[in-house]
Amino acid sequence: MDLILELLEKDNKIEGLFKQGIGSNISGSGMNIMVDKPFETGQIIHSKFYLSKIPLIFMDIFGEVVHSTKVDERGQTLYSLGIKFLDLSVNDQEKIIASVFQKQRGVLRKRKS
C-alpha cells in the first residue's frame, strides 16, 4: 500500500521501480517468482505478464507478498516471493487456471510419448 501511495504523490521518484522477476509457479490465487532484490512480507506489487497459453493473454495484477525466502542459486543471491493476488476478477482467475491446465496436459502428453 505504501508503494501505491508513493506513486500517487507528486514529484516523487522511487528507486528501482521497474523490476523483473522469473515466474516459477502460478495458480488461481497467487504465484511464486524469483527476484534479485528482497521484498518485505505485506508489500504490494504490481505485476504484468503474459500467460503461456495460445493465444497469449496479458495479465495486469496487484498482489501482496506473503513470504520471501533468500535463495543462493549458482553463486547468485535471489529471493523467492510468494504472491497472493488481490482483487483478481473471476474471469482472470479462470484464464489463469485454464492456462495451468493447458500446460499440465502438455506435460502429461510428453510423458506418455
Summary of the structure (lengths in Angstrom):
residues: 113
radius of gyration: 16.0
end to end distance: 48.1
largest distance: 58.1
contacts: 264
relative contact order: 0.19
helix: 27%
strand: 42%
